[in-house]
């Protein structure tokens, strides 16, 4: 859905990018990854979803919206229940892993934002999240990620750096934006617009450090993608980059 991996992901250790690849500009520290865990069935979530839409336009941020499934069976009086069309139990598990790592508890809540896999906050508390982004944006990460266009249908990914131990390279595919008329549940009668709605997470490769090059298909129309360097779901983010060819970021 959205982004198809090439039949064989090209991994070339020590290889540089070819001269016809327009490398995306990057900072020494790399962008901050902000992950919102939310549900269209959650009454208090729309303000956080609106905020994530604003963060998606911030060049310092890789904004990702993960829709959890534990709201799907909640019956809200006569309005009944609303199954979030983007919910996925794997996304609920990702949130639980973060909470066990950061909060030392298996309990979860929405809306919750996770900043760089290391800090958590209520997703609608803008000041708290803004401070966390500011603090994280000046921290150097073990991995530098560069995304380039390698022709109209391919993206070239370059990873450089020295992680403390073996980590992984992940490809996140997301729907850029979608508006839904919610007919039932806590948000019945509302029209909700979501941004950077995660639809797929693929592990591309393990990485021990040095220079690695990978090639993946460019996103289909209406979709975007991001590269995350992260040992496993629930652990700190060690490097990241958006790879939206339209946004050029």
LOKOLSE-35005 format. One record per residue (C-alpha): residue number from 1; residue in three letters; y, x, z. Coordinates in Angstrom, 3 decimals. Example, Ala and Ser with C-alpha at 12.3 -4.5 7.8 and 13.67 -1.06 7.14 Angstrom:
2
<rec 1; "ALA"; <-4.500; 12.300; 7.800>>
<rec 2; "SER"; <-1.060; 13.670; 7.140>>
//
This chain:
249
<rec 1; "UNK"; <0.000; 0.000; 0.000>>
<rec 2; "UNK"; <3.384; 1.414; -0.981>>
<rec 3; "UNK"; <2.429; 5.065; -1.274>>
<rec 4; "UNK"; <-0.812; 6.324; -2.774>>
<rec 5; "UNK"; <-1.997; 9.844; -2.051>>
<rec 6; "UNK"; <-2.879; 11.940; -5.042>>
<rec 7; "UNK"; <-6.608; 12.150; -5.667>>
<rec 8; "UNK"; <-6.576; 15.662; -4.250>>
<rec 9; "UNK"; <-3.697; 16.598; -1.960>>
<rec 10; "UNK"; <-2.623; 20.060; -3.007>>
<rec 11; "UNK"; <-2.458; 22.471; -0.086>>
<rec 12; "UNK"; <-1.310; 25.913; -1.059>>
<rec 13; "UNK"; <-0.972; 28.375; 1.813>>
<rec 14; "UNK"; <1.893; 30.740; 1.357>>
<rec 15; "UNK"; <3.050; 29.155; -1.900>>
<rec 16; "UNK"; <6.739; 28.625; -2.565>>
<rec 17; "UNK"; <8.354; 25.629; -4.270>>
<rec 18; "UNK"; <8.925; 25.917; -8.017>>
<rec 19; "UNK"; <12.449; 26.303; -9.324>>
<rec 20; "UNK"; <12.625; 22.796; -10.820>>
<rec 21; "UNK"; <12.159; 21.147; -7.409>>
<rec 22; "UNK"; <15.457; 19.961; -5.943>>
<rec 23; "UNK"; <14.955; 20.748; -2.254>>
<rec 24; "UNK"; <16.444; 18.311; 0.230>>
<rec 25; "UNK"; <19.156; 19.708; 2.477>>
<rec 26; "UNK"; <18.056; 20.258; 6.061>>
<rec 27; "UNK"; <19.360; 21.401; 9.420>>
<rec 28; "UNK"; <17.945; 24.187; 11.569>>
<rec 29; "UNK"; <16.655; 21.694; 14.088>>
<rec 30; "UNK"; <15.489; 18.934; 11.746>>
<rec 31; "UNK"; <16.083; 15.205; 12.192>>
<rec 32; "UNK"; <15.249; 13.200; 15.303>>
<rec 33; "UNK"; <12.379; 10.711; 14.944>>
<rec 34; "UNK"; <13.157; 7.308; 16.477>>
<rec 35; "UNK"; <10.194; 4.922; 16.606>>
<rec 36; "UNK"; <10.750; 1.270; 17.508>>
<rec 37; "UNK"; <7.788; -0.751; 18.752>>
<rec 38; "UNK"; <8.554; -4.410; 18.169>>
<rec 39; "UNK"; <7.266; -7.818; 17.095>>
<rec 40; "UNK"; <8.729; -10.760; 15.211>>
<rec 41; "UNK"; <7.235; -12.884; 18.008>>
<rec 42; "UNK"; <9.359; -11.166; 20.684>>
<rec 43; "UNK"; <12.563; -13.047; 21.590>>
<rec 44; "UNK"; <14.376; -9.958; 22.912>>
<rec 45; "UNK"; <13.508; -7.736; 19.938>>
<rec 46; "UNK"; <15.995; -8.715; 17.174>>
<rec 47; "UNK"; <18.932; -6.729; 18.686>>
<rec 48; "UNK"; <16.760; -3.597; 18.757>>
<rec 49; "UNK"; <15.627; -4.234; 15.189>>
<rec 50; "UNK"; <19.247; -4.545; 14.088>>
<rec 51; "UNK"; <20.038; -1.277; 15.860>>
<rec 52; "UNK"; <17.133; 0.484; 14.141>>
<rec 53; "UNK"; <18.543; -0.700; 10.813>>
<rec 54; "UNK"; <21.754; 1.128; 11.675>>
<rec 55; "UNK"; <19.861; 4.243; 12.781>>
<rec 56; "UNK"; <18.009; 4.203; 9.461>>
<rec 57; "UNK"; <21.355; 5.048; 7.816>>
<rec 58; "UNK"; <22.012; 7.995; 10.175>>
<rec 59; "UNK"; <21.211; 11.289; 8.385>>
<rec 60; "UNK"; <20.185; 12.837; 11.723>>
<rec 61; "UNK"; <17.443; 10.254; 12.230>>
<rec 62; "UNK"; <14.031; 9.373; 10.830>>
<rec 63; "UNK"; <13.783; 5.692; 11.845>>
<rec 64; "UNK"; <10.371; 4.013; 11.917>>
<rec 65; "UNK"; <9.512; 0.453; 12.944>>
<rec 66; "UNK"; <5.963; -0.215; 14.202>>
<rec 67; "UNK"; <4.952; -3.856; 14.675>>
<rec 68; "UNK"; <2.484; -4.355; 17.535>>
<rec 69; "UNK"; <-0.096; -7.137; 17.685>>
<rec 70; "UNK"; <-0.179; -8.203; 21.360>>
<rec 71; "UNK"; <2.440; -10.900; 20.757>>
<rec 72; "UNK"; <0.506; -12.525; 17.923>>
<rec 73; "UNK"; <-1.475; -14.956; 20.084>>
<rec 74; "UNK"; <1.299; -15.942; 22.492>>
<rec 75; "UNK"; <1.869; -19.713; 22.403>>
<rec 76; "UNK"; <5.531; -20.614; 22.962>>
<rec 77; "UNK"; <5.459; -24.262; 24.003>>
<rec 78; "UNK"; <5.785; -26.746; 21.167>>
<rec 79; "UNK"; <6.909; -23.907; 18.842>>
<rec 80; "UNK"; <3.370; -22.565; 18.952>>
<rec 81; "UNK"; <2.594; -18.968; 17.997>>
<rec 82; "UNK"; <3.781; -16.658; 15.258>>
<rec 83; "UNK"; <1.574; -13.922; 13.875>>
<rec 84; "UNK"; <3.777; -11.031; 12.842>>
<rec 85; "UNK"; <2.789; -10.258; 9.219>>
<rec 86; "UNK"; <3.366; -6.539; 9.814>>
<rec 87; "UNK"; <1.468; -6.209; 13.093>>
<rec 88; "UNK"; <-1.456; -3.837; 13.377>>
<rec 89; "UNK"; <-3.684; -3.000; 16.372>>
<rec 90; "UNK"; <-3.458; 0.676; 15.396>>
<rec 91; "UNK"; <0.286; 0.508; 16.010>>
<rec 92; "UNK"; <-0.317; -1.023; 19.433>>
<rec 93; "UNK"; <-2.655; 1.874; 20.202>>
<rec 94; "UNK"; <0.009; 4.362; 19.078>>
<rec 95; "UNK"; <2.463; 2.811; 21.529>>
<rec 96; "UNK"; <-0.120; 2.882; 24.329>>
<rec 97; "UNK"; <-0.734; 6.592; 23.718>>
<rec 98; "UNK"; <2.983; 7.325; 24.007>>
<rec 99; "UNK"; <3.220; 5.358; 27.225>>
<rec 100; "UNK"; <0.251; 7.161; 28.755>>
<rec 101; "UNK"; <1.859; 10.475; 27.816>>
<rec 102; "UNK"; <5.478; 9.713; 28.764>>
<rec 103; "UNK"; <5.268; 7.023; 31.464>>
<rec 104; "UNK"; <1.781; 7.842; 32.745>>
<rec 105; "UNK"; <0.725; 4.215; 32.300>>
<rec 106; "UNK"; <-1.246; 2.223; 29.788>>
<rec 107; "UNK"; <1.190; -0.701; 30.004>>
<rec 108; "UNK"; <3.434; -1.420; 27.028>>
<rec 109; "UNK"; <6.509; -3.531; 26.321>>
<rec 110; "UNK"; <8.850; -4.500; 23.522>>
<rec 111; "UNK"; <11.346; -3.561; 22.309>>
<rec 112; "UNK"; <10.647; 0.078; 23.086>>
<rec 113; "UNK"; <12.024; 3.134; 21.318>>
<rec 114; "UNK"; <10.339; 6.537; 21.453>>
<rec 115; "UNK"; <12.587; 9.482; 20.628>>
<rec 116; "UNK"; <10.882; 12.553; 19.142>>
<rec 117; "UNK"; <7.641; 11.508; 20.809>>
<rec 118; "UNK"; <9.003; 12.671; 24.172>>
<rec 119; "UNK"; <11.569; 10.179; 25.517>>
<rec 120; "UNK"; <11.289; 6.406; 25.859>>
<rec 121; "UNK"; <13.942; 3.741; 26.287>>
<rec 122; "UNK"; <14.455; 0.002; 25.948>>
<rec 123; "UNK"; <15.181; -0.363; 22.250>>
<rec 124; "UNK"; <18.274; -2.525; 22.686>>
<rec 125; "UNK"; <19.983; -0.121; 25.108>>
<rec 126; "UNK"; <22.108; 1.632; 22.546>>
<rec 127; "UNK"; <23.898; 4.044; 24.859>>
<rec 128; "UNK"; <20.653; 5.325; 26.365>>
<rec 129; "UNK"; <19.112; 5.826; 22.931>>
<rec 130; "UNK"; <22.281; 7.418; 21.537>>
<rec 131; "UNK"; <22.290; 9.966; 24.378>>
<rec 132; "UNK"; <18.614; 10.730; 23.796>>
<rec 133; "UNK"; <19.264; 11.253; 20.069>>
<rec 134; "UNK"; <22.205; 13.550; 20.807>>
<rec 135; "UNK"; <20.121; 15.581; 23.249>>
<rec 136; "UNK"; <17.145; 15.830; 20.893>>
<rec 137; "UNK"; <19.227; 16.674; 17.826>>
<rec 138; "UNK"; <20.169; 20.120; 19.194>>
<rec 139; "UNK"; <16.623; 21.162; 20.105>>
<rec 140; "UNK"; <14.806; 23.488; 17.722>>
<rec 141; "UNK"; <11.408; 22.299; 16.552>>
<rec 142; "UNK"; <8.365; 24.467; 15.765>>
<rec 143; "UNK"; <8.152; 23.157; 12.202>>
<rec 144; "UNK"; <10.700; 23.048; 9.404>>
<rec 145; "UNK"; <9.934; 20.354; 6.831>>
<rec 146; "UNK"; <11.391; 20.290; 3.323>>
<rec 147; "UNK"; <10.816; 17.451; 0.849>>
<rec 148; "UNK"; <11.484; 17.959; -2.853>>
<rec 149; "UNK"; <11.117; 15.975; -6.047>>
<rec 150; "UNK"; <8.425; 17.391; -8.297>>
<rec 151; "UNK"; <8.980; 15.180; -11.312>>
<rec 152; "UNK"; <9.383; 11.387; -11.355>>
<rec 153; "UNK"; <6.079; 10.569; -9.643>>
<rec 154; "UNK"; <5.355; 13.403; -7.232>>
<rec 155; "UNK"; <6.866; 14.783; -4.052>>
<rec 156; "UNK"; <6.436; 18.356; -2.884>>
<rec 157; "UNK"; <6.254; 18.944; 0.866>>
<rec 158; "UNK"; <6.869; 22.377; 2.378>>
<rec 159; "UNK"; <6.060; 23.120; 6.035>>
<rec 160; "UNK"; <7.109; 26.390; 7.682>>
<rec 161; "UNK"; <7.013; 27.549; 11.267>>
<rec 162; "UNK"; <4.920; 28.599; 14.231>>
<rec 163; "UNK"; <3.419; 25.828; 16.355>>
<rec 164; "UNK"; <2.040; 26.724; 19.781>>
<rec 165; "UNK"; <-1.389; 25.436; 18.726>>
<rec 166; "UNK"; <-3.069; 23.691; 15.822>>
<rec 167; "UNK"; <-1.211; 20.526; 14.873>>
<rec 168; "UNK"; <-1.322; 17.981; 12.044>>
<rec 169; "UNK"; <0.816; 16.857; 9.117>>
<rec 170; "UNK"; <1.160; 13.085; 8.666>>
<rec 171; "UNK"; <2.507; 10.869; 5.911>>
<rec 172; "UNK"; <4.124; 7.609; 7.050>>
<rec 173; "UNK"; <4.657; 4.927; 4.415>>
<rec 174; "UNK"; <7.153; 2.182; 5.185>>
<rec 175; "UNK"; <8.701; -0.872; 3.591>>
<rec 176; "UNK"; <12.419; -0.184; 3.265>>
<rec 177; "UNK"; <13.602; -3.638; 4.389>>
<rec 178; "UNK"; <12.339; -7.196; 4.404>>
<rec 179; "UNK"; <13.740; -10.532; 5.602>>
<rec 180; "UNK"; <11.398; -13.122; 7.097>>
<rec 181; "UNK"; <11.978; -16.781; 7.945>>
<rec 182; "UNK"; <10.188; -17.159; 11.257>>
<rec 183; "UNK"; <8.859; -20.691; 11.508>>
<rec 184; "UNK"; <7.043; -20.645; 14.855>>
<rec 185; "UNK"; <6.900; -18.823; 18.175>>
<rec 186; "UNK"; <9.730; -17.498; 20.347>>
<rec 187; "UNK"; <11.946; -16.734; 17.351>>
<rec 188; "UNK"; <11.259; -19.970; 15.470>>
<rec 189; "UNK"; <14.095; -20.969; 13.173>>
<rec 190; "UNK"; <15.472; -17.418; 12.948>>
<rec 191; "UNK"; <15.791; -15.248; 9.862>>
<rec 192; "UNK"; <14.862; -11.689; 10.821>>
<rec 193; "UNK"; <15.547; -8.575; 8.777>>
<rec 194; "UNK"; <13.416; -5.547; 9.552>>
<rec 195; "UNK"; <13.930; -1.982; 8.342>>
<rec 196; "UNK"; <11.564; 0.936; 7.708>>
<rec 197; "UNK"; <8.540; -1.214; 8.551>>
<rec 198; "UNK"; <5.546; 1.105; 8.819>>
<rec 199; "UNK"; <2.631; -0.001; 6.660>>
<rec 200; "UNK"; <0.419; 3.071; 6.607>>
<rec 201; "UNK"; <-0.174; 6.366; 8.393>>
<rec 202; "UNK"; <-2.203; 9.091; 6.644>>
<rec 203; "UNK"; <-3.212; 12.476; 7.974>>
<rec 204; "UNK"; <-2.574; 15.012; 5.222>>
<rec 205; "UNK"; <-3.750; 18.249; 6.787>>
<rec 206; "UNK"; <-4.211; 20.339; 9.910>>
<rec 207; "UNK"; <-1.729; 23.169; 10.324>>
<rec 208; "UNK"; <-1.908; 26.395; 12.312>>
<rec 209; "UNK"; <1.458; 27.777; 11.259>>
<rec 210; "UNK"; <2.848; 29.800; 8.384>>
<rec 211; "UNK"; <3.829; 28.227; 5.077>>
<rec 212; "UNK"; <2.032; 25.195; 3.656>>
<rec 213; "UNK"; <2.774; 23.236; 0.477>>
<rec 214; "UNK"; <1.446; 19.751; -0.239>>
<rec 215; "UNK"; <1.850; 17.291; -3.079>>
<rec 216; "UNK"; <1.818; 13.499; -2.697>>
<rec 217; "UNK"; <2.692; 10.520; -4.863>>
<rec 218; "UNK"; <6.278; 9.311; -4.673>>
<rec 219; "UNK"; <6.787; 5.913; -2.988>>
<rec 220; "UNK"; <6.506; 2.763; -5.039>>
<rec 221; "UNK"; <9.679; 0.663; -5.512>>
<rec 222; "UNK"; <10.817; -0.883; -2.243>>
<rec 223; "UNK"; <8.966; 1.680; -0.126>>
<rec 224; "UNK"; <9.932; 4.935; 1.538>>
<rec 225; "UNK"; <8.070; 7.622; 3.404>>
<rec 226; "UNK"; <8.416; 10.268; 6.069>>
<rec 227; "UNK"; <6.558; 13.444; 6.953>>
<rec 228; "UNK"; <5.744; 13.998; 10.624>>
<rec 229; "UNK"; <4.351; 17.149; 12.173>>
<rec 230; "UNK"; <2.564; 15.921; 15.277>>
<rec 231; "UNK"; <-0.607; 17.119; 16.951>>
<rec 232; "UNK"; <-1.890; 13.560; 17.384>>
<rec 233; "UNK"; <-0.434; 10.058; 17.829>>
<rec 234; "UNK"; <1.278; 9.942; 21.220>>
<rec 235; "UNK"; <2.247; 13.619; 21.347>>
<rec 236; "UNK"; <5.733; 15.143; 20.809>>
<rec 237; "UNK"; <7.114; 15.410; 17.277>>
<rec 238; "UNK"; <7.193; 19.039; 16.129>>
<rec 239; "UNK"; <9.018; 18.499; 12.834>>
<rec 240; "UNK"; <9.956; 15.688; 10.476>>
<rec 241; "UNK"; <11.722; 14.721; 7.264>>
<rec 242; "UNK"; <12.348; 11.511; 5.342>>
<rec 243; "UNK"; <11.141; 11.569; 1.749>>
<rec 244; "UNK"; <12.944; 8.601; 0.207>>
<rec 245; "UNK"; <13.712; 9.700; -3.353>>
<rec 246; "UNK"; <16.413; 7.053; -3.717>>
<rec 247; "UNK"; <18.149; 8.016; -0.490>>
<rec 248; "UNK"; <17.678; 11.686; -1.272>>
<rec 249; "UNK"; <16.973; 12.395; 2.375>>
//
